Amino acid sequence: MRIAFLGYGEIGATVLAGIATEHEPAVVVTHPARFGDLHEPHVAKLATDLGLPVVEARRADEAQAVSALRAARPDVLMSANWRTVIPRPVLAIPALLPLNVHDALLPGYAGFGAVNWAIRNGESRTGLTVHVMEPELDTGPVLWQVAVPIAPDDTATTVQQRLLEQYPGAVLAALDRAASGVRPVPQHGGGASFYHRITEADTRIDWTLPTGRLVDLVRAHSDPFVNAWCTLAGRKLYVKRAARPSRPHRGTPGRVVRHADGGVAVVCGRSWESGADGIVLLDVRPERGGVQPAAEVLRPGNRLE
């Protein structure tokens, strides 16, 4: 099939490479290499290497994007990590379907930062959904889904890599179904949820939360995502790695208690509540400086806020 592709970053390039093995990408629309706080030229470079026409746009309804998409006369419009809303007139361009691949098992975790939110919430699995695009984000009927496990020691980095390996196969399976005339299945209502885009303010550590919640927060915001953070003497301190303690450490939330378990033990949660066992910080990054062992930055008696 002829595919008009909209995508960005490593995810977009991964999907485009997969599509090009079995279908005909007719045009590639991507965001400028630097888009917002990101600098990801992956899609433009790959499209150039494949000899495909490339159009840059911040929004899909910009004149140069609409003109290129219509001229391509695609069977399918395929979106992967396109970072702005695609309006209805653009969705109407393909002869068959406008499709998007989303990094969750819809209808749960629609919206933004699905991998991060799923780990923060202690989920044991996530996945990918290839669905028909509608004007409302992540609501269209589903052509294909694939589940991916989340282990207790997984981070956003490891889960994202596992998902990345699944993107090409999921998209190709969905395109095969679309070509065969398989009707997409409407999303069921149970478990539907929508999450907002994560900012640095959303990753600040609340030391009154219990151990499990804080461990999940840290692993949900591993590199290259914005790390969980707190303040030490008024300066930001980013937490790169953390773990559960070998024995409970309780008292005042945010108090550094002692060196323990290869790091420093910090009180978290309310001591009278179940699960308030403290947390061991292993690696941290001060606001000004590189990554260091927590034991070299923090000492007993420090107060983290």
BALOBA-1460 file (C-alpha; in Angstrom, 3 decimals):
// residues 305
<rec num="1" residu="m" x="0.000" y="0.000" z="0.000"/>
<rec num="2" residu="r" x="0.978" y="3.628" z="-0.464"/>
<rec num="3" residu="i" x="1.657" y="5.174" z="2.927"/>
<rec num="4" residu="a" x="1.828" y="8.829" z="3.889"/>
<rec num="5" residu="f" x="3.878" y="8.892" z="7.074"/>
<rec num="6" residu="l" x="3.885" y="11.400" z="9.917"/>
<rec num="7" residu="g" x="6.396" y="10.757" z="12.687"/>
<rec num="8" residu="y" x="9.226" y="11.984" z="14.842"/>
<rec num="9" residu="g" x="12.186" y="10.758" z="16.844"/>
<rec num="10" residu="e" x="13.482" y="7.248" z="17.357"/>
<rec num="11" residu="i" x="9.984" y="5.762" z="17.483"/>
<rec num="12" residu="g" x="9.043" y="7.402" z="14.208"/>
<rec num="13" residu="a" x="12.226" y="6.216" z="12.493"/>
<rec num="14" residu="t" x="11.735" y="2.669" z="13.798"/>
<rec num="15" residu="v" x="8.193" y="2.504" z="12.419"/>
<rec num="16" residu="l" x="9.157" y="4.083" z="9.079"/>
<rec num="17" residu="a" x="11.981" y="1.572" z="8.615"/>
<rec num="18" residu="g" x="9.555" y="-1.272" z="9.259"/>
<rec num="19" residu="i" x="6.942" y="0.074" z="6.842"/>
<rec num="20" residu="a" x="9.524" y="0.489" z="4.080"/>
<rec num="21" residu="t" x="10.271" y="-3.253" z="4.124"/>
<rec num="22" residu="e" x="6.794" y="-4.220" z="2.875"/>
<rec num="23" residu="h" x="4.956" y="-1.098" z="1.718"/>
<rec num="24" residu="e" x="5.486" y="2.065" z="-0.313"/>
<rec num="25" residu="p" x="6.077" y="5.184" z="1.775"/>
<rec num="26" residu="a" x="5.068" y="7.969" z="-0.612"/>
<rec num="27" residu="v" x="5.914" y="10.976" z="1.547"/>
<rec num="28" residu="v" x="7.347" y="11.593" z="5.008"/>
<rec num="29" residu="v" x="6.219" y="14.504" z="7.175"/>
<rec num="30" residu="t" x="8.226" y="15.135" z="10.316"/>
<rec num="31" residu="h" x="8.769" y="17.893" z="12.843"/>
<rec num="32" residu="p" x="11.875" y="20.086" z="12.633"/>
<rec num="33" residu="a" x="14.902" y="18.351" z="14.159"/>
<rec num="34" residu="r" x="14.620" y="20.594" z="17.194"/>
<rec num="35" residu="f" x="10.999" y="20.514" z="18.320"/>
<rec num="36" residu="g" x="10.185" y="21.927" z="21.738"/>
<rec num="37" residu="d" x="12.815" y="20.655" z="24.157"/>
<rec num="38" residu="l" x="13.768" y="17.714" z="21.939"/>
<rec num="39" residu="h" x="16.403" y="17.355" z="19.255"/>
<rec num="40" residu="e" x="15.661" y="14.188" z="17.279"/>
<rec num="41" residu="p" x="16.480" y="14.214" z="13.550"/>
<rec num="42" residu="h" x="16.022" y="10.444" z="13.211"/>
<rec num="43" residu="v" x="13.055" y="10.461" z="10.798"/>
<rec num="44" residu="a" x="14.399" y="13.076" z="8.392"/>
<rec num="45" residu="k" x="17.761" y="11.316" z="8.185"/>
<rec num="46" residu="l" x="16.219" y="7.902" z="7.571"/>
<rec num="47" residu="a" x="13.817" y="9.263" z="4.943"/>
<rec num="48" residu="t" x="16.729" y="10.917" z="3.140"/>
<rec num="49" residu="d" x="18.721" y="7.680" z="3.261"/>
<rec num="50" residu="l" x="15.716" y="5.857" z="1.767"/>
<rec num="51" residu="g" x="15.342" y="8.462" z="-0.975"/>
<rec num="52" residu="l" x="11.903" y="9.574" z="0.215"/>
<rec num="53" residu="p" x="10.511" y="13.099" z="-0.063"/>
<rec num="54" residu="v" x="10.579" y="14.847" z="3.324"/>
<rec num="55" residu="v" x="8.444" y="17.756" z="4.534"/>
<rec num="56" residu="e" x="8.978" y="19.483" z="7.874"/>
<rec num="57" residu="a" x="6.051" y="20.932" z="9.819"/>
<rec num="58" residu="r" x="5.146" y="21.632" z="13.407"/>
<rec num="59" residu="r" x="1.478" y="20.869" z="12.708"/>
<rec num="60" residu="a" x="-0.105" y="18.515" z="10.201"/>
<rec num="61" residu="d" x="-2.419" y="21.212" z="8.823"/>
<rec num="62" residu="e" x="0.384" y="23.533" z="7.707"/>
<rec num="63" residu="a" x="0.082" y="24.291" z="3.994"/>
<rec num="64" residu="q" x="3.239" y="22.472" z="2.888"/>
<rec num="65" residu="a" x="2.251" y="19.351" z="4.820"/>
<rec num="66" residu="v" x="-1.323" y="19.229" z="3.523"/>
<rec num="67" residu="s" x="-0.166" y="19.778" z="-0.058"/>
<rec num="68" residu="a" x="2.397" y="16.973" z="0.144"/>
<rec num="69" residu="l" x="-0.008" y="14.564" z="1.817"/>
<rec num="70" residu="r" x="-2.735" y="15.128" z="-0.788"/>
<rec num="71" residu="a" x="-0.289" y="14.846" z="-3.675"/>
<rec num="72" residu="a" x="0.862" y="11.462" z="-2.347"/>
<rec num="73" residu="r" x="-2.650" y="10.009" z="-2.756"/>
<rec num="74" residu="p" x="-2.052" y="7.500" z="0.054"/>
<rec num="75" residu="d" x="-4.057" y="4.427" z="0.918"/>
<rec num="76" residu="v" x="-3.144" y="4.879" z="4.588"/>
<rec num="77" residu="l" x="-1.997" y="7.816" z="6.669"/>
<rec num="78" residu="m" x="0.323" y="6.412" z="9.356"/>
<rec num="79" residu="s" x="1.295" y="8.361" z="12.485"/>
<rec num="80" residu="a" x="4.051" y="7.359" z="14.916"/>
<rec num="81" residu="n" x="5.144" y="9.767" z="17.642"/>
<rec num="82" residu="w" x="3.613" y="12.745" z="15.820"/>
<rec num="83" residu="r" x="3.463" y="15.279" z="18.613"/>
<rec num="84" residu="t" x="0.565" y="17.590" z="17.701"/>
<rec num="85" residu="v" x="-3.151" y="16.971" z="17.087"/>
<rec num="86" residu="i" x="-4.022" y="15.958" z="13.526"/>
<rec num="87" residu="p" x="-7.244" y="17.772" z="12.457"/>
<rec num="88" residu="r" x="-10.184" y="16.180" z="10.675"/>
<rec num="89" residu="p" x="-9.428" y="17.463" z="7.094"/>
<rec num="90" residu="v" x="-5.993" y="15.799" z="7.226"/>
<rec num="91" residu="l" x="-7.477" y="12.582" z="8.628"/>
<rec num="92" residu="a" x="-9.791" y="12.482" z="5.587"/>
<rec num="93" residu="i" x="-6.912" y="12.407" z="3.069"/>
<rec num="94" residu="p" x="-6.149" y="8.636" z="2.870"/>
<rec num="95" residu="a" x="-8.303" y="6.357" z="0.726"/>
<rec num="96" residu="l" x="-8.592" y="3.706" z="3.435"/>
<rec num="97" residu="l" x="-7.691" y="4.741" z="6.965"/>
<rec num="98" residu="p" x="-5.699" y="7.179" z="9.082"/>
<rec num="99" residu="l" x="-3.804" y="5.076" z="11.636"/>
<rec num="100" residu="n" x="-1.760" y="5.826" z="14.735"/>
<rec num="101" residu="v" x="0.383" y="3.605" z="16.964"/>
<rec num="102" residu="h" x="0.064" y="4.425" z="20.664"/>
<rec num="103" residu="d" x="2.318" y="3.134" z="23.457"/>
<rec num="104" residu="a" x="-0.380" y="1.637" z="25.678"/>
<rec num="105" residu="l" x="-3.189" y="-0.885" z="25.632"/>
<rec num="106" residu="l" x="-6.057" y="1.450" z="24.835"/>
<rec num="107" residu="p" x="-8.507" y="2.516" z="26.121"/>
<rec num="108" residu="g" x="-6.269" y="2.697" z="29.208"/>
<rec num="109" residu="y" x="-3.471" y="5.268" z="29.290"/>
<rec num="110" residu="a" x="-4.584" y="7.416" z="26.376"/>
<rec num="111" residu="g" x="-2.801" y="10.740" z="26.101"/>
<rec num="112" residu="f" x="0.808" y="11.351" z="27.007"/>
<rec num="113" residu="g" x="3.680" y="9.655" z="28.839"/>
<rec num="114" residu="a" x="1.921" y="6.279" z="28.907"/>
<rec num="115" residu="v" x="5.043" y="4.266" z="29.748"/>
<rec num="116" residu="n" x="6.006" y="6.585" z="32.599"/>
<rec num="117" residu="w" x="2.513" y="6.690" z="34.087"/>
<rec num="118" residu="a" x="2.108" y="2.907" z="33.859"/>
<rec num="119" residu="i" x="5.320" y="2.293" z="35.818"/>
<rec num="120" residu="r" x="4.444" y="5.011" z="38.343"/>
<rec num="121" residu="n" x="1.144" y="3.237" z="38.906"/>
<rec num="122" residu="g" x="2.820" y="-0.132" z="39.486"/>
<rec num="123" residu="e" x="1.348" y="-1.809" z="36.394"/>
<rec num="124" residu="s" x="2.649" y="-5.249" z="35.420"/>
<rec num="125" residu="r" x="2.156" y="-4.744" z="31.691"/>
<rec num="126" residu="t" x="1.745" y="-2.168" z="28.964"/>
<rec num="127" residu="g" x="1.761" y="-2.515" z="25.176"/>
<rec num="128" residu="l" x="1.053" y="-0.986" z="21.797"/>
<rec num="129" residu="t" x="-2.229" y="-0.200" z="20.074"/>
<rec num="130" residu="v" x="-2.606" y="0.538" z="16.367"/>
<rec num="131" residu="h" x="-5.910" y="2.346" z="15.990"/>
<rec num="132" residu="v" x="-7.884" y="4.510" z="13.607"/>
<rec num="133" residu="m" x="-7.290" y="8.190" z="14.283"/>
<rec num="134" residu="e" x="-10.225" y="10.389" z="15.176"/>
<rec num="135" residu="p" x="-10.277" y="14.112" z="16.007"/>
<rec num="136" residu="e" x="-10.325" y="13.211" z="19.710"/>
<rec num="137" residu="l" x="-6.957" y="11.829" z="20.786"/>
<rec num="138" residu="d" x="-6.523" y="8.028" z="21.090"/>
<rec num="139" residu="t" x="-10.214" y="7.156" z="20.879"/>
<rec num="140" residu="g" x="-10.547" y="5.410" z="17.507"/>
<rec num="141" residu="p" x="-11.305" y="1.732" z="16.867"/>
<rec num="142" residu="v" x="-8.467" y="-0.765" z="17.168"/>
<rec num="143" residu="l" x="-6.801" y="-2.818" z="14.420"/>
<rec num="144" residu="w" x="-4.027" y="-4.478" z="16.432"/>
<rec num="145" residu="q" x="-2.647" y="-4.679" z="19.961"/>
<rec num="146" residu="v" x="0.410" y="-6.300" z="21.479"/>
<rec num="147" residu="a" x="1.103" y="-6.603" z="25.220"/>
<rec num="148" residu="v" x="4.530" y="-6.055" z="26.797"/>
<rec num="149" residu="p" x="5.327" y="-7.068" z="30.409"/>
<rec num="150" residu="i" x="6.683" y="-4.693" z="33.043"/>
<rec num="151" residu="a" x="8.893" y="-6.482" z="35.584"/>
<rec num="152" residu="p" x="9.261" y="-5.139" z="39.144"/>
<rec num="153" residu="d" x="12.819" y="-4.002" z="38.417"/>
<rec num="154" residu="d" x="12.107" y="-2.529" z="34.979"/>
<rec num="155" residu="t" x="12.686" y="1.152" z="34.334"/>
<rec num="156" residu="a" x="11.128" y="3.385" z="31.709"/>
<rec num="157" residu="t" x="14.343" y="2.900" z="29.742"/>
<rec num="158" residu="t" x="14.067" y="-0.890" z="29.607"/>
<rec num="159" residu="v" x="10.325" y="-0.897" z="28.913"/>
<rec num="160" residu="q" x="10.706" y="1.696" z="26.167"/>
<rec num="161" residu="q" x="13.373" y="-0.454" z="24.514"/>
<rec num="162" residu="r" x="11.126" y="-3.510" z="24.723"/>
<rec num="163" residu="l" x="8.301" y="-1.542" z="23.121"/>
<rec num="164" residu="l" x="10.613" y="-0.191" z="20.428"/>
<rec num="165" residu="e" x="11.331" y="-3.764" z="19.350"/>
<rec num="166" residu="q" x="7.585" y="-4.370" z="18.948"/>
<rec num="167" residu="y" x="6.666" y="-1.279" z="16.926"/>
<rec num="168" residu="p" x="7.501" y="-2.543" z="13.393"/>
<rec num="169" residu="g" x="5.708" y="-5.862" z="13.792"/>
<rec num="170" residu="a" x="2.626" y="-4.270" z="15.332"/>
<rec num="171" residu="v" x="2.322" y="-1.673" z="12.572"/>
<rec num="172" residu="l" x="2.878" y="-4.203" z="9.792"/>
<rec num="173" residu="a" x="0.264" y="-6.533" z="11.284"/>
<rec num="174" residu="a" x="-2.231" y="-3.677" z="11.410"/>
<rec num="175" residu="l" x="-1.486" y="-2.643" z="7.826"/>
<rec num="176" residu="d" x="-1.999" y="-6.227" z="6.674"/>
<rec num="177" residu="r" x="-5.388" y="-6.262" z="8.382"/>
<rec num="178" residu="a" x="-6.319" y="-2.929" z="6.826"/>
<rec num="179" residu="a" x="-5.332" y="-4.180" z="3.355"/>
<rec num="180" residu="s" x="-7.428" y="-7.315" z="3.900"/>
<rec num="181" residu="g" x="-10.501" y="-5.284" z="4.758"/>
<rec num="182" residu="v" x="-10.618" y="-6.285" z="8.431"/>
<rec num="183" residu="r" x="-12.926" y="-3.936" z="10.303"/>
<rec num="184" residu="p" x="-11.363" y="-2.157" z="13.304"/>
<rec num="185" residu="v" x="-12.966" y="-2.953" z="16.656"/>
<rec num="186" residu="p" x="-14.368" y="-0.057" z="18.723"/>
<rec num="187" residu="q" x="-12.575" y="0.508" z="22.006"/>
<rec num="188" residu="h" x="-14.423" y="-0.961" z="24.966"/>
<rec num="189" residu="g" x="-15.363" y="1.473" z="27.711"/>
<rec num="190" residu="g" x="-13.934" y="-0.392" z="30.688"/>
<rec num="191" residu="g" x="-10.673" y="0.922" z="32.101"/>
<rec num="192" residu="a" x="-10.510" y="3.993" z="29.886"/>
<rec num="193" residu="s" x="-8.203" y="6.734" z="31.127"/>
<rec num="194" residu="f" x="-6.416" y="9.819" z="29.797"/>
<rec num="195" residu="y" x="-3.115" y="11.166" z="31.137"/>
<rec num="196" residu="h" x="-1.644" y="14.633" z="30.697"/>
<rec num="197" residu="r" x="1.850" y="15.402" z="29.444"/>
<rec num="198" residu="i" x="4.480" y="15.074" z="32.199"/>
<rec num="199" residu="t" x="6.491" y="18.148" z="33.154"/>
<rec num="200" residu="e" x="9.373" y="18.443" z="35.578"/>
<rec num="201" residu="a" x="6.962" y="19.655" z="38.243"/>
<rec num="202" residu="d" x="5.189" y="16.289" z="38.027"/>
<rec num="203" residu="t" x="8.351" y="14.333" z="38.865"/>
<rec num="204" residu="r" x="9.114" y="16.058" z="42.171"/>
<rec num="205" residu="i" x="9.420" y="13.598" z="45.037"/>
<rec num="206" residu="d" x="6.811" y="13.746" z="47.797"/>
<rec num="207" residu="w" x="8.557" y="12.174" z="50.770"/>
<rec num="208" residu="t" x="5.253" y="11.425" z="52.493"/>
<rec num="209" residu="l" x="4.548" y="8.735" z="49.884"/>
<rec num="210" residu="p" x="5.280" y="5.118" z="50.880"/>
<rec num="211" residu="t" x="8.287" y="3.151" z="49.714"/>
<rec num="212" residu="g" x="6.685" y="1.358" z="46.773"/>
<rec num="213" residu="r" x="5.301" y="4.544" z="45.274"/>
<rec num="214" residu="l" x="8.661" y="6.307" z="45.426"/>
<rec num="215" residu="v" x="10.605" y="3.370" z="43.998"/>
<rec num="216" residu="d" x="8.106" y="3.272" z="41.122"/>
<rec num="217" residu="l" x="8.448" y="7.036" z="40.613"/>
<rec num="218" residu="v" x="12.232" y="6.815" z="40.295"/>
<rec num="219" residu="r" x="12.206" y="3.879" z="37.885"/>
<rec num="220" residu="a" x="9.418" y="5.511" z="35.841"/>
<rec num="221" residu="h" x="11.645" y="8.517" z="35.188"/>
<rec num="222" residu="s" x="14.962" y="6.953" z="34.273"/>
<rec num="223" residu="d" x="17.117" y="8.450" z="31.523"/>
<rec num="224" residu="p" x="16.419" y="9.837" z="28.968"/>
<rec num="225" residu="f" x="13.225" y="11.027" z="30.674"/>
<rec num="226" residu="v" x="13.115" y="13.838" z="33.230"/>
<rec num="227" residu="n" x="14.290" y="12.220" z="36.467"/>
<rec num="228" residu="a" x="12.537" y="12.272" z="39.821"/>
<rec num="229" residu="w" x="13.979" y="15.056" z="41.952"/>
<rec num="230" residu="c" x="13.919" y="16.796" z="45.299"/>
<rec num="231" residu="t" x="15.859" y="19.647" z="46.848"/>
<rec num="232" residu="l" x="18.855" y="19.639" z="49.167"/>
<rec num="233" residu="a" x="19.646" y="22.973" z="50.824"/>
<rec num="234" residu="g" x="17.519" y="24.726" z="48.215"/>
<rec num="235" residu="r" x="19.140" y="23.137" z="45.160"/>
<rec num="236" residu="k" x="17.674" y="20.436" z="42.950"/>
<rec num="237" residu="l" x="18.928" y="16.903" z="43.381"/>
<rec num="238" residu="y" x="17.947" y="14.394" z="40.691"/>
<rec num="239" residu="v" x="17.594" y="10.742" z="41.700"/>
<rec num="240" residu="k" x="18.951" y="8.389" z="39.061"/>
<rec num="241" residu="r" x="18.613" y="5.057" z="40.887"/>
<rec num="242" residu="a" x="16.918" y="3.910" z="44.072"/>
<rec num="243" residu="a" x="15.890" y="0.665" z="45.767"/>
<rec num="244" residu="r" x="13.924" y="-0.742" z="48.637"/>
<rec num="245" residu="p" x="15.876" y="-0.993" z="51.911"/>
<rec num="246" residu="s" x="16.868" y="-4.319" z="53.453"/>
<rec num="247" residu="r" x="15.151" y="-3.213" z="56.683"/>
<rec num="248" residu="p" x="12.711" y="-0.392" z="57.457"/>
<rec num="249" residu="h" x="13.975" y="3.122" z="58.173"/>
<rec num="250" residu="r" x="11.314" y="5.317" z="59.739"/>
<rec num="251" residu="g" x="10.890" y="8.730" z="61.250"/>
<rec num="252" residu="t" x="10.561" y="12.147" z="59.607"/>
<rec num="253" residu="p" x="9.861" y="11.968" z="55.844"/>
<rec num="254" residu="g" x="12.813" y="13.230" z="53.810"/>
<rec num="255" residu="r" x="15.414" y="12.745" z="56.565"/>
<rec num="256" residu="v" x="18.648" y="11.041" z="55.505"/>
<rec num="257" residu="v" x="19.191" y="8.380" z="58.176"/>
<rec num="258" residu="r" x="22.353" y="6.439" z="57.413"/>
<rec num="259" residu="h" x="24.546" y="4.833" z="54.800"/>
<rec num="260" residu="a" x="22.937" y="1.478" z="53.974"/>
<rec num="261" residu="d" x="22.543" y="-1.101" z="51.215"/>
<rec num="262" residu="g" x="25.127" y="0.519" z="48.955"/>
<rec num="263" residu="g" x="23.576" y="3.971" z="49.202"/>
<rec num="264" residu="v" x="21.852" y="6.206" z="51.720"/>
<rec num="265" residu="a" x="18.606" y="5.402" z="53.504"/>
<rec num="266" residu="v" x="15.985" y="8.157" z="53.486"/>
<rec num="267" residu="v" x="12.730" y="8.098" z="55.440"/>
<rec num="268" residu="c" x="9.559" y="8.171" z="53.356"/>
<rec num="269" residu="g" x="5.902" y="7.736" z="54.132"/>
<rec num="270" residu="r" x="4.243" y="8.164" z="57.504"/>
<rec num="271" residu="s" x="5.811" y="5.869" z="60.079"/>
<rec num="272" residu="w" x="2.480" y="4.618" z="61.420"/>
<rec num="273" residu="e" x="1.293" y="3.478" z="57.981"/>
<rec num="274" residu="s" x="1.996" y="0.159" z="56.289"/>
<rec num="275" residu="g" x="4.617" y="0.315" z="53.529"/>
<rec num="276" residu="a" x="6.473" y="3.307" z="54.977"/>
<rec num="277" residu="d" x="9.833" y="1.559" z="55.073"/>
<rec num="278" residu="g" x="12.100" y="4.253" z="53.646"/>
<rec num="279" residu="i" x="14.030" y="4.206" z="50.388"/>
<rec num="280" residu="v" x="17.703" y="3.761" z="49.501"/>
<rec num="281" residu="l" x="19.090" y="6.335" z="47.071"/>
<rec num="282" residu="l" x="21.919" y="4.831" z="45.020"/>
<rec num="283" residu="d" x="22.909" y="7.383" z="42.372"/>
<rec num="284" residu="v" x="22.034" y="11.079" z="42.245"/>
<rec num="285" residu="r" x="22.884" y="14.128" z="40.171"/>
<rec num="286" residu="p" x="23.178" y="17.524" z="41.835"/>
<rec num="287" residu="e" x="21.714" y="20.484" z="39.966"/>
<rec num="288" residu="r" x="25.247" y="21.528" z="39.103"/>
<rec num="289" residu="g" x="27.359" y="18.482" z="38.420"/>
<rec num="290" residu="g" x="27.393" y="14.952" z="37.083"/>
<rec num="291" residu="v" x="26.024" y="11.660" z="38.341"/>
<rec num="292" residu="q" x="27.551" y="10.534" z="41.648"/>
<rec num="293" residu="p" x="26.984" y="7.791" z="44.215"/>
<rec num="294" residu="a" x="24.408" y="9.078" z="46.694"/>
<rec num="295" residu="a" x="26.740" y="8.210" z="49.576"/>
<rec num="296" residu="e" x="29.214" y="10.801" z="48.274"/>
<rec num="297" residu="v" x="26.619" y="13.583" z="48.139"/>
<rec num="298" residu="l" x="24.394" y="12.953" z="51.162"/>
<rec num="299" residu="r" x="25.194" y="12.449" z="54.829"/>
<rec num="300" residu="p" x="23.064" y="11.416" z="57.822"/>
<rec num="301" residu="g" x="21.035" y="14.341" z="59.122"/>
<rec num="302" residu="n" x="20.486" y="15.957" z="55.714"/>
<rec num="303" residu="r" x="16.881" y="16.913" z="55.040"/>
<rec num="304" residu="l" x="15.487" y="16.429" z="51.530"/>
<rec num="305" residu="e" x="12.446" y="18.376" z="50.458"/>
